[in-house]
Amino acid sequence: MQLHNFFNSSTSYRVRIALALKGVPFDYVPVNIRTGEHRDAKYVNQLNPSAAVPALIDGDFSLGQSLAIIDWLDARFPEPRLIPADRDLRARVLELSYLIACDIHPVNNLRVLRYLETELNVTAEQKSAWYRHWIAEGMAGVERLLGKYGTGLWCFGDAPTLADCCLVPQMANALRMGCDLDTYPLSLAVYRRASTHHAFAAAAPALQPDCATP
C-alpha cells in the first residue's frame, strides 16, 4: 500500500493518523504540492484525477479525498473503527468532521492562499487576516459542537474517531499560521492529548521524510 502525500498537508495528515491508529503499514511517497507535483499529468491521470493529495494506492485500486480514504480504510480494516457504527454517534462524528473538511479547510488551503496572493494581489497581512477569520468562524462552531455533544477523552468518546483525525491537523496548521486558539479549550484539550498518543505523534508533519522540503 502506498500513500502519496505531503508532510504539511492537513488532508494527508488525517490519513496518516488513520493508518497509524489501525496499524496499517504503507509506503510513504512524497508529492511536493508547493512545486506543483500534484498537477503533474502522470500523477493526475494515473493516481488522483482531483490533482490533490493524498492518494492511496492498494494494488490496482487508487483513491483520493481523505474522508473517502478513511471510510475505505474502515471497511478494509474494521478495527479500530473511526466512523462509528451507531447511527447517532456516526452522524455526530461526521458533523464535526465535515465542518472541518468542508467549511474550514477549503478556504484556507494552499491553492486558495496562493490565488489570493498571485491573482488578487492581496498583501501578506490581508492573507493572514483571511486565514484567521475563517479559522475563527470554523473553530467557534467546532467548539460549540464539542461543548454540546462532546464526551470522553476525545471528541466523542474515549477513543479517537474520524473527528479527531480531522481536528488535530486543522489545529496544527492553525497554530503554525500563528492563530490564537486559546478561546477553544475543548479543542485544545483534544490536540494536547493527541500529542502524547503514539499514532498521532507518528503521523505528525515533523516526522515525515519530506519534512525538510522547501
WOBEL-V734064 format. One record per run of one state. SS is the DSSP state (2 for helix, 1 for strand, 0 for the rest). FROM is the first residue (numbers start at 1). LEN is the number of residues. If there is no record, write none. Layout:
BEGIN
ss from len
SS FROM LEN
SS FROM LEN
END
This chain:
BEGIN
ss from len
0 1 1
1 2 4
0 6 4
2 10 13
0 23 4
1 27 4
0 31 6
2 37 3
0 40 1
2 41 6
0 47 8
1 55 4
0 59 2
1 61 4
0 65 1
2 66 11
0 77 10
2 87 22
0 109 1
2 110 9
0 119 5
2 124 26
0 150 1
1 151 1
0 152 2
1 154 1
0 155 1
1 156 2
0 158 4
2 162 15
0 177 8
2 185 10
0 195 3
2 198 6
0 204 1
2 205 3
0 208 7
END
